[in-house]
Amino acid sequence: MELGRSEDGTQTSEDTAVVMDTDQKKAVIDAHAKHEGDTGSPEVQVALLTARITYLTEHFKSHKKDFHSRQGLLKLVGKRRNLLNYLRKTDVQRYRALIDKLGLRK
């Protein structure tokens, strides 16, 4: 992360972007929710994890030595894999629809 000085003299960071702000998160939830207020279904959880994984993947293109965040990325990928395995076991049609919608392999 590179620090600089803003016009008023305070330190700034070029990498201050949050992974997802509230509006982006709400858009992802609305796109994958089964019903009003659905935030916990596997589809919504996988979609949110996919968005975070995509952000971190882009982050690593410019921050190659950020090994601490890389560990977090691996945990997110594992969580997503477990949710996808659960969904595949319980409802194959929902699983296939989700991976097609998100553009995931398999």
C-alpha distances in whole Angstrom, upper triangle without the diagonal:
4,6,10,13,15,19,20,18,16,12,10,7,7,6,9,11,14,15,18,20,24,25,24,24,28,28,28,30,33,33,33,35,39,40,39,37,36,32,33,35,34,33,31,29,28,27,25,23,24,21,19,19,19,16,14,16,14,11,12,13,10,8,11,11,10,13,13,13,15,18,17,18,21,22,22,24,26,27,27,30,32,32,33,36,37,38,39,42,43,43,42,43,40,38,39,38,35,33,35,34,30,31,30,32,35
4,7,10,13,16,18,15,14,10,8,6,6,7,10,13,16,18,21,22,25,27,25,27,30,30,30,33,35,35,36,38,42,43,42,39,39,35,36,38,37,36,34,32,32,30,28,27,27,24,22,22,22,18,17,19,17,13,15,15,11,11,14,13,13,17,17,16,19,21,21,21,25,26,26,27,30,31,31,33,35,36,37,39,41,41,43,45,46,46,46,46,43,41,42,41,38,36,38,36,33,33,33,35,38
4,7,10,13,14,12,10,6,6,5,7,9,10,14,16,19,22,22,26,27,26,28,31,31,31,34,36,36,37,39,43,44,42,40,40,36,37,40,39,38,35,34,34,32,29,29,29,26,24,25,24,21,20,22,20,16,18,19,15,14,17,17,16,19,19,19,21,24,23,24,27,28,28,30,32,33,33,36,38,38,39,42,43,43,45,47,48,48,48,48,45,43,44,43,40,39,40,38,35,36,36,38,41
4,7,10,11,9,8,6,5,6,8,11,12,15,18,21,23,23,27,28,28,29,32,33,33,35,37,38,39,41,45,45,44,41,41,38,40,42,41,40,37,36,36,34,32,31,31,28,26,27,27,23,23,24,22,19,21,21,17,17,20,20,19,23,23,22,25,27,27,27,30,32,31,33,36,36,36,39,41,41,42,45,46,46,48,50,51,51,50,50,47,46,46,45,42,41,42,40,37,38,38,40,44
4,7,8,5,6,5,6,8,10,13,14,17,20,23,25,24,28,29,29,30,33,34,34,37,38,39,41,42,46,46,45,42,43,40,41,44,43,42,39,38,38,36,33,33,34,31,29,30,29,26,26,27,25,22,24,24,21,21,24,24,23,26,26,25,28,30,29,30,34,34,34,36,38,38,39,41,43,43,44,47,48,48,50,53,53,53,53,53,49,48,49,48,44,44,45,42,39,40,41,43,46
4,5,5,6,6,6,9,11,14,13,16,19,22,24,23,26,27,27,29,31,32,33,35,37,38,39,41,45,45,43,41,41,38,40,43,42,41,38,37,38,36,33,33,33,30,28,30,29,25,26,28,25,23,25,25,22,22,26,26,25,28,28,26,29,32,30,31,34,35,34,36,39,39,39,42,44,43,44,47,48,48,50,53,53,52,52,52,49,47,48,47,43,43,44,41,39,40,40,43,46
4,5,8,10,10,13,14,17,17,19,22,25,27,25,28,29,29,32,33,34,35,38,39,40,42,43,47,47,45,43,44,41,43,45,45,44,41,40,41,39,36,36,36,33,32,34,32,29,29,31,28,26,29,29,25,26,29,29,28,32,31,30,33,35,34,35,38,39,37,40,43,42,42,45,47,46,47,51,51,51,53,56,56,55,55,55,51,50,51,49,46,46,47,44,41,42,43,46,50
4,6,9,10,14,16,19,17,20,23,26,27,26,28,29,30,32,34,35,36,38,39,41,43,44,47,47,45,43,44,41,43,46,46,45,41,41,42,39,36,37,37,34,32,35,34,30,31,33,30,28,30,31,27,27,31,31,29,33,32,31,34,36,34,35,39,39,38,40,43,42,43,46,47,47,48,51,52,51,54,56,56,56,56,56,52,51,52,51,47,47,48,45,43,44,45,48,51
4,7,9,13,15,18,17,20,23,26,28,26,29,30,31,33,35,36,37,39,41,42,43,45,48,48,46,44,44,41,43,46,46,45,42,41,41,40,36,37,37,34,32,34,33,30,30,32,30,27,29,29,26,26,29,28,27,31,30,29,32,34,33,34,37,38,37,40,42,42,42,45,47,46,48,51,51,51,54,56,56,56,56,56,53,51,52,51,48,47,48,46,43,44,45,47,51
4,6,10,13,15,14,17,19,23,25,24,26,28,28,30,32,33,34,36,38,39,40,42,45,45,43,41,41,38,40,43,43,42,39,38,38,37,33,34,34,31,29,31,31,27,27,29,27,24,27,27,24,23,27,26,25,28,27,26,29,31,30,31,34,35,34,36,39,38,39,42,43,43,45,47,48,48,50,53,53,53,53,53,50,48,50,48,45,45,46,43,40,42,42,45,48
4,7,10,12,11,15,17,21,23,22,25,27,27,28,31,32,33,34,36,37,39,40,44,44,42,40,40,37,38,41,40,40,37,35,36,34,31,31,32,29,26,28,28,24,24,26,24,21,23,24,21,20,23,22,21,24,23,23,26,28,27,28,31,31,31,33,36,36,36,39,41,40,42,45,45,46,48,50,50,50,51,51,47,46,47,46,42,42,43,41,38,39,39,42,45
4,7,9,8,12,14,17,20,19,22,24,24,25,28,29,29,31,33,34,35,37,41,41,39,37,37,34,36,38,37,37,34,32,33,31,28,28,29,25,23,25,25,21,21,23,21,18,20,21,18,17,21,21,19,23,22,21,24,26,24,25,29,29,28,31,33,33,33,36,38,38,39,42,43,43,45,47,48,47,48,47,44,43,44,43,39,39,40,38,34,36,36,38,42
4,5,6,9,12,15,17,17,21,22,22,23,26,27,27,29,31,32,33,35,38,39,38,35,35,32,33,36,35,34,31,30,30,28,25,25,25,22,20,22,21,17,17,20,17,14,17,18,14,14,17,17,16,19,18,17,20,22,21,22,25,26,25,27,30,30,30,33,35,35,36,39,40,40,42,44,45,45,44,44,41,40,41,40,36,35,37,35,31,32,33,35,38
4,6,8,11,14,16,17,20,21,20,22,25,25,25,28,30,30,31,33,37,38,37,35,34,31,33,35,34,33,30,29,29,27,24,24,24,21,19,20,19,15,15,17,15,12,15,15,12,12,16,17,15,19,19,17,19,22,21,21,24,26,24,26,29,29,29,32,34,34,34,37,39,38,40,43,43,43,43,43,40,38,39,37,34,33,34,32,29,30,30,33,36
4,6,9,10,13,15,18,20,18,19,23,23,23,25,28,28,29,31,34,35,34,32,31,28,30,31,30,29,27,25,25,24,21,20,20,18,15,17,16,12,12,14,12,9,12,13,10,10,14,15,13,16,16,13,16,19,17,17,21,22,21,22,25,25,25,28,30,30,31,34,35,35,37,39,40,40,39,39,36,35,36,35,31,30,32,30,26,27,27,30,33
4,6,9,12,12,16,17,16,17,21,21,21,24,26,26,28,29,33,33,32,30,30,26,28,30,29,29,26,24,25,23,20,20,20,17,15,17,17,13,13,16,14,12,15,16,14,14,17,17,15,18,17,15,18,20,18,18,22,22,21,23,26,25,25,28,30,30,31,34,35,35,37,39,39,39,39,39,36,35,36,34,31,31,32,30,27,28,28,31,34
4,6,8,9,13,14,13,14,17,18,18,20,22,23,24,26,29,30,29,27,27,23,25,27,27,25,23,22,22,20,17,17,17,14,12,15,14,10,12,14,12,11,14,15,14,14,17,18,16,19,18,15,17,20,17,17,21,21,19,21,24,23,23,26,28,27,28,31,32,32,34,37,37,36,36,36,33,31,32,31,28,27,29,26,23,25,25,28,31
4,6,6,10,12,11,11,15,16,15,17,20,21,21,23,27,27,26,24,23,20,22,24,23,23,19,18,19,17,14,14,15,12,10,13,13,10,11,14,13,11,15,17,16,16,19,19,16,18,17,14,16,18,15,15,19,19,16,19,22,21,20,24,25,24,26,29,29,29,31,34,34,33,34,34,30,29,30,29,25,25,27,24,21,23,24,27,30
4,7,10,12,9,10,13,14,13,15,18,18,19,20,24,25,24,22,21,18,19,21,20,19,16,15,15,14,11,11,12,8,6,10,10,7,8,11,11,10,13,15,15,15,18,19,15,17,16,12,14,16,13,12,16,16,13,16,19,17,17,20,22,21,22,25,26,25,28,30,30,30,30,30,27,25,27,25,22,22,23,21,18,20,20,23,26
4,7,8,6,6,10,10,10,12,14,15,16,17,21,22,21,19,18,15,17,19,19,18,14,14,15,12,9,11,12,8,8,11,11,9,11,14,13,13,16,18,18,19,21,22,19,21,19,16,18,19,16,15,18,18,15,17,20,18,17,21,22,20,22,25,25,24,27,30,29,29,29,29,25,24,26,24,20,21,22,20,17,19,20,23,26
4,6,5,6,9,10,11,12,14,16,17,18,22,22,20,18,18,16,18,20,21,19,16,16,17,15,12,14,15,12,11,15,15,12,15,18,17,16,20,21,21,21,24,25,22,24,22,19,21,22,19,18,22,21,18,21,23,21,20,24,25,23,25,28,28,27,30,32,31,31,31,31,27,27,28,26,23,24,25,22,20,22,23,27,29
4,6,5,6,9,10,10,12,14,16,16,19,19,17,15,16,13,16,18,20,18,15,15,17,15,12,15,16,13,13,17,17,15,18,20,20,20,23,25,25,25,28,29,25,27,25,21,24,24,21,21,24,22,19,22,24,22,21,25,25,23,24,28,27,26,29,31,30,30,31,30,26,26,28,25,22,24,25,22,20,23,24,28,30
4,5,5,6,9,10,10,12,15,15,19,18,16,15,16,14,17,19,20,18,15,16,18,15,13,16,16,13,14,18,17,16,19,21,20,20,24,25,25,26,29,30,27,29,27,24,26,27,23,22,26,25,21,23,26,23,22,26,27,24,25,29,28,26,29,32,31,30,30,29,25,26,27,24,22,23,24,20,19,22,23,27,30
4,5,5,6,9,10,11,13,14,18,18,17,16,16,14,17,18,18,16,13,14,15,12,10,13,13,10,11,14,13,12,16,18,17,18,21,22,23,23,26,27,25,26,25,21,23,24,21,19,23,22,18,20,23,21,19,23,24,21,22,26,26,24,27,29,29,27,28,27,23,23,24,22,19,20,21,17,16,18,20,24,26
4,5,5,6,9,10,11,12,16,16,15,13,13,10,13,15,15,14,10,11,12,10,7,11,12,9,10,14,14,13,15,18,18,18,21,23,24,24,26,28,24,26,24,20,22,23,19,18,21,20,16,18,20,18,17,20,21,19,20,23,23,21,24,27,26,25,26,25,21,21,23,20,17,19,20,17,15,18,19,23,25
4,5,5,6,8,10,10,14,13,12,10,11,9,13,14,16,14,10,12,14,11,10,13,14,12,14,17,17,16,19,21,21,22,25,27,27,28,30,31,28,29,28,24,26,26,23,22,24,23,19,21,23,20,19,22,23,20,21,25,24,22,25,27,26,25,26,25,21,22,23,20,18,20,21,17,16,20,21,25,27
4,5,5,6,9,10,14,14,13,12,12,12,15,15,16,14,11,13,14,11,10,14,14,11,14,17,16,16,19,21,20,21,25,26,27,27,30,31,29,30,28,25,26,27,24,22,25,24,20,21,24,21,19,22,23,20,21,25,24,22,24,27,26,24,25,23,20,20,21,18,16,18,18,15,14,17,19,23,25
4,6,5,6,8,12,13,13,13,11,10,12,13,13,10,7,10,10,7,7,10,10,8,11,14,13,14,17,18,18,20,23,24,25,26,28,29,27,27,26,23,23,24,21,19,21,21,17,18,20,18,15,19,20,17,17,21,20,18,21,24,23,21,22,20,17,17,18,16,13,15,15,12,11,14,16,19,22
4,5,5,6,9,10,10,9,8,6,9,10,11,9,6,8,10,8,8,11,12,11,13,16,16,17,19,21,22,23,25,27,28,29,30,32,29,29,28,24,25,25,22,21,23,21,17,19,20,17,16,19,19,16,17,20,19,17,20,23,21,20,21,20,16,17,18,16,13,16,17,13,13,17,18,21,23
4,6,5,9,9,8,9,8,9,12,12,14,11,9,12,13,11,11,15,15,14,16,19,19,19,22,24,24,25,28,29,31,31,33,35,32,33,31,28,28,29,26,24,26,25,21,22,24,21,19,22,22,19,19,23,22,19,22,24,22,21,22,20,17,18,19,16,14,17,17,14,14,18,19,23,24
4,6,9,10,11,12,11,11,13,12,13,10,8,12,12,9,11,14,13,13,16,18,17,18,21,22,22,24,27,28,29,30,32,34,31,32,31,27,28,28,25,23,25,24,20,21,23,20,18,20,21,18,18,21,21,18,20,23,21,19,20,18,14,16,16,13,11,14,14,10,11,14,16,20,21
4,7,9,11,11,9,9,11,9,9,6,5,9,9,7,9,12,12,12,15,17,17,19,21,22,23,25,27,28,30,31,32,34,31,31,30,27,27,27,24,22,23,22,19,19,20,18,15,17,18,15,14,18,17,14,17,19,18,16,16,15,11,12,14,11,9,12,12,9,10,14,15,18,19
4,6,7,8,5,7,9,7,9,7,6,10,11,10,11,14,15,15,17,19,20,21,24,25,26,27,30,31,33,33,35,36,33,33,32,28,29,29,25,24,25,24,20,21,22,19,17,19,19,15,16,19,17,15,18,20,17,16,17,16,12,14,16,13,11,15,16,13,14,17,18,21,22
4,7,9,6,9,10,8,10,8,9,12,13,13,14,17,18,18,21,22,23,25,27,28,29,31,33,34,36,37,38,39,36,36,35,31,32,31,28,27,28,26,23,23,24,20,18,20,20,16,16,19,17,14,17,19,16,14,16,14,11,14,15,13,12,16,16,14,16,19,20,23,23
4,6,6,9,11,10,13,12,11,14,16,15,16,19,20,20,23,25,25,27,29,30,31,33,35,36,38,38,40,41,38,38,36,33,34,33,30,29,30,28,25,26,26,23,21,24,23,19,20,22,20,17,20,22,19,17,20,18,15,17,19,16,16,19,20,17,19,22,23,26,26
4,6,9,11,12,15,14,12,15,18,16,17,20,21,21,23,25,26,26,29,31,31,33,35,37,38,38,40,41,38,38,36,33,34,34,30,30,31,29,26,27,28,24,23,26,25,21,22,25,23,20,24,25,22,21,23,21,18,20,22,20,18,22,23,20,21,24,25,29,29
4,6,9,10,14,13,11,13,16,15,15,18,20,19,21,24,25,25,27,29,30,31,33,35,36,36,38,39,36,36,34,31,32,31,28,27,29,26,23,25,26,22,21,24,23,20,21,24,22,20,23,25,22,21,24,22,19,21,23,21,19,22,23,20,21,24,25,28,29
4,6,7,10,10,8,10,13,13,13,16,17,17,19,21,22,23,25,27,28,29,31,33,35,35,36,37,34,34,32,29,30,29,25,25,26,24,21,22,23,19,18,21,20,16,18,20,18,16,20,21,18,18,20,19,15,17,20,17,16,19,20,18,18,22,22,25,26
4,6,9,9,6,7,11,11,10,13,15,15,16,18,20,20,22,24,25,26,28,30,32,31,33,34,30,30,28,25,26,25,22,21,23,20,17,19,20,16,15,18,17,14,16,19,17,16,19,21,19,18,20,20,16,17,20,18,15,18,20,18,17,21,21,24,25
4,6,8,6,6,10,11,10,12,15,16,16,18,20,21,22,24,26,27,28,31,32,32,33,33,30,30,27,25,25,24,21,21,21,19,16,18,17,14,13,16,15,11,14,16,14,13,17,18,16,16,18,19,15,15,19,17,15,17,20,18,17,21,20,23,23
4,5,5,6,9,10,11,12,14,16,17,18,20,22,23,24,26,27,29,31,33,33,34,34,31,31,29,26,26,25,22,21,22,19,17,17,17,14,13,15,13,10,11,14,11,10,13,15,12,12,15,15,11,12,15,14,12,15,17,15,15,19,18,20,21
4,6,5,6,8,10,10,12,14,15,16,18,20,21,22,24,25,27,29,31,31,31,32,29,28,27,24,24,23,20,19,19,17,14,14,14,11,9,11,10,6,8,10,8,7,10,12,11,11,13,13,10,9,13,12,10,12,15,14,13,16,15,17,17
4,6,5,6,9,10,10,12,14,15,16,19,20,21,23,24,26,27,30,30,31,32,29,29,27,24,24,24,21,19,20,18,15,15,15,13,10,12,12,9,9,12,11,8,11,14,12,11,12,12,8,8,11,10,7,9,12,10,10,13,13,15,16
4,5,5,6,9,10,11,13,14,15,17,19,20,22,23,25,26,28,28,29,31,28,28,26,23,23,23,20,18,19,18,14,15,16,13,11,14,14,10,11,15,14,12,15,17,16,15,16,16,12,12,14,13,10,12,14,12,11,15,14,18,19
4,5,5,6,9,10,11,12,14,16,17,18,20,21,23,25,27,26,27,28,25,25,23,20,20,19,16,15,16,14,11,12,13,9,8,11,11,8,10,13,12,11,14,16,16,16,17,17,13,13,15,15,11,13,16,14,12,15,14,17,18
4,5,5,6,9,10,10,12,14,15,16,18,20,21,23,25,25,25,27,24,23,22,19,19,18,16,14,14,13,10,10,11,8,6,9,10,7,7,11,11,10,12,15,15,15,15,15,12,10,13,12,9,9,13,11,9,12,11,13,15
4,5,5,6,9,10,11,12,14,15,17,18,20,22,24,24,25,27,24,24,23,20,19,20,17,15,16,15,12,12,14,12,9,12,13,11,11,14,15,13,15,18,18,17,17,16,13,12,14,12,8,10,12,9,7,11,10,14,16
4,5,5,6,9,10,11,13,14,16,17,19,21,22,22,24,25,22,22,21,17,18,18,15,13,15,14,10,12,14,11,9,13,14,12,13,16,16,15,18,20,20,20,20,20,16,15,17,16,12,13,15,13,11,14,13,17,19
4,5,5,6,9,10,11,12,14,15,16,19,21,20,21,22,19,19,18,14,14,15,12,10,11,10,7,8,10,8,6,10,12,10,11,14,15,15,17,19,20,20,20,20,17,15,17,17,13,13,16,14,11,13,12,15,17
4,5,5,6,9,10,10,12,14,15,17,19,20,20,22,19,20,19,15,15,16,13,10,12,12,9,8,11,10,8,10,13,12,11,15,16,15,17,20,20,20,19,19,16,14,15,15,11,11,13,11,8,10,9,12,15
4,5,5,6,9,10,11,12,15,16,18,18,20,22,19,20,19,15,15,17,14,11,14,14,10,11,14,13,11,14,16,15,15,18,19,18,20,23,23,23,22,22,19,17,18,17,14,13,15,13,10,12,12,15,18
4,5,5,6,9,10,10,12,15,16,16,17,19,16,16,15,12,12,13,10,8,11,11,8,10,13,12,11,14,16,15,16,19,20,20,22,24,25,24,24,24,21,20,21,20,16,16,18,16,13,15,14,17,20
4,5,5,6,9,10,11,13,15,15,15,17,15,15,14,11,10,12,9,6,9,10,7,7,11,11,9,12,15,14,15,17,19,19,20,23,24,24,23,24,21,19,20,20,16,15,17,16,12,13,12,14,17
4,6,5,6,9,10,11,14,14,15,18,16,16,17,13,12,15,13,10,12,14,11,10,14,14,12,15,18,17,17,20,22,21,22,25,26,25,24,24,22,20,20,19,16,15,16,15,11,12,11,14,17
4,5,5,6,9,10,12,12,14,16,14,15,15,11,12,14,12,10,13,14,12,13,16,16,15,17,20,19,20,23,24,24,25,28,29,28,28,28,25,23,23,23,19,18,20,18,14,15,15,18,21
4,5,5,6,9,10,10,11,13,10,12,12,8,8,11,9,7,10,12,10,11,14,15,14,17,19,19,20,22,24,24,25,28,29,29,28,29,26,24,25,24,21,19,21,20,16,17,16,18,21
4,5,5,7,10,10,10,13,11,12,13,10,9,12,11,8,11,13,12,11,15,16,15,16,20,20,20,22,24,24,25,28,29,29,28,28,26,23,24,24,20,18,20,19,16,15,14,16,19
4,5,5,7,9,10,13,12,14,15,12,12,15,14,12,14,17,15,15,18,19,18,20,23,23,23,25,27,27,28,31,32,32,30,30,28,26,26,25,22,20,22,20,17,17,16,18,22
4,5,6,6,8,11,9,12,12,9,10,13,12,11,14,16,15,15,19,20,19,21,24,24,24,27,29,29,30,33,34,33,33,33,30,28,28,28,25,23,25,23,20,20,19,21,25
4,5,5,5,8,7,9,11,9,8,12,12,10,13,15,15,15,18,20,19,21,23,24,24,27,29,29,30,33,34,34,33,33,31,28,29,29,26,24,25,25,21,21,20,21,24
4,6,6,10,10,12,15,13,12,15,16,13,16,19,18,17,21,22,21,23,26,27,26,29,31,31,31,34,36,35,34,34,32,30,30,30,27,24,26,25,21,21,20,21,25
4,6,9,9,13,15,13,13,17,17,15,18,21,20,20,23,25,24,26,29,29,29,32,34,34,35,37,39,38,37,38,35,33,33,33,30,28,29,28,24,24,23,25,28
4,6,6,9,11,10,10,14,14,13,16,18,18,19,22,23,23,25,27,28,29,31,33,33,34,37,38,38,37,38,36,33,33,33,30,28,30,29,25,25,24,25,29
4,6,8,11,10,9,13,14,13,15,18,18,18,21,23,23,24,27,28,28,30,32,33,34,36,38,38,37,38,36,33,33,34,30,28,30,30,26,25,24,25,28
4,6,9,9,9,12,14,14,15,18,19,19,21,23,24,25,27,29,29,31,33,34,35,37,39,40,39,40,37,35,35,36,33,30,32,32,28,28,26,27,30
4,6,6,6,9,10,11,13,15,16,17,19,21,21,23,25,26,27,29,31,32,33,35,37,37,37,38,35,32,33,34,30,29,31,30,26,26,25,26,29
4,5,5,6,9,10,11,13,14,15,17,19,20,21,23,25,26,27,29,30,31,33,35,36,35,37,34,31,33,33,30,28,31,30,26,27,24,25,28
4,5,5,7,9,10,11,13,15,16,17,19,20,22,23,25,26,28,29,31,32,34,35,35,36,34,31,33,33,30,28,31,30,26,27,25,26,28
4,5,5,6,9,10,11,12,14,15,17,18,20,21,23,24,26,27,28,30,32,33,32,33,31,28,30,30,26,25,28,27,23,24,22,23,26
4,5,5,6,9,10,11,12,14,15,16,19,20,21,23,25,26,27,29,30,31,31,32,30,27,28,29,25,23,26,26,22,22,20,21,23
4,5,5,6,9,10,11,13,14,15,17,19,20,21,23,25,26,27,29,30,30,32,29,26,28,29,26,24,27,27,23,23,21,22,24
4,5,5,6,9,10,11,12,14,15,17,18,20,21,23,24,26,27,28,28,30,27,24,26,27,23,22,25,25,21,22,20,21,23
4,5,5,6,9,10,11,12,14,15,16,18,20,21,22,24,26,27,26,27,25,22,24,24,21,19,22,22,18,18,16,18,20
4,5,5,6,9,10,10,12,14,15,16,18,20,21,23,25,25,25,27,25,21,23,24,21,19,22,22,19,19,16,17,19
4,5,5,6,9,10,11,12,14,15,17,18,20,21,23,24,24,26,24,21,23,24,20,19,23,23,19,20,17,18,20
4,5,5,6,9,10,11,12,14,15,17,18,20,21,22,22,24,21,18,20,21,17,16,20,19,16,17,15,16,18
4,5,5,6,9,10,10,12,14,15,16,18,20,21,20,22,19,16,18,19,16,14,18,18,14,15,12,13,15
4,5,5,6,9,10,10,12,14,15,17,18,20,20,22,20,17,19,20,17,16,19,20,17,18,14,15,15
4,5,5,6,9,10,11,12,14,16,17,18,18,20,18,15,18,19,16,15,19,19,16,18,15,16,17
4,5,5,6,9,10,11,12,14,15,16,16,18,15,12,15,16,12,11,15,15,12,14,11,13,13
4,5,5,6,9,10,10,12,14,15,15,17,15,12,14,16,13,11,15,16,14,14,11,11,11
4,5,5,6,9,10,11,12,14,14,17,15,12,15,17,14,14,18,18,16,17,14,15,14
4,5,5,6,9,10,11,12,13,15,12,10,13,14,11,12,16,16,14,16,13,15,14
4,5,5,6,9,10,10,10,12,10,7,10,12,9,9,12,13,12,13,10,11,11
4,5,5,6,9,10,10,13,12,9,11,14,12,12,15,17,15,16,13,13,11
4,5,5,6,8,10,13,11,9,12,14,13,13,17,18,17,18,16,16,15
4,5,5,6,7,9,7,6,9,11,9,11,14,14,14,16,14,15,13
4,6,6,5,8,8,5,8,11,10,10,13,15,15,16,14,14,11
4,6,7,10,10,9,11,14,14,14,17,19,19,20,17,17,14
4,7,9,9,9,12,13,13,15,17,18,19,20,19,19,17
4,6,6,6,9,10,11,13,15,16,17,18,17,18,15
4,6,5,6,9,10,11,12,14,15,16,15,15,12
4,5,5,6,9,10,11,12,14,15,15,15,13
4,6,5,6,9,10,10,12,14,14,15,14
4,5,5,6,9,10,11,12,11,12,10
4,5,5,6,9,10,10,10,10,9
4,6,5,6,9,10,10,12,12
4,5,5,6,8,8,11,11
4,5,5,6,5,7,8
4,6,5,7,8,9
4,6,8,11,12
4,6,9,11
4,7,9
4,7
4
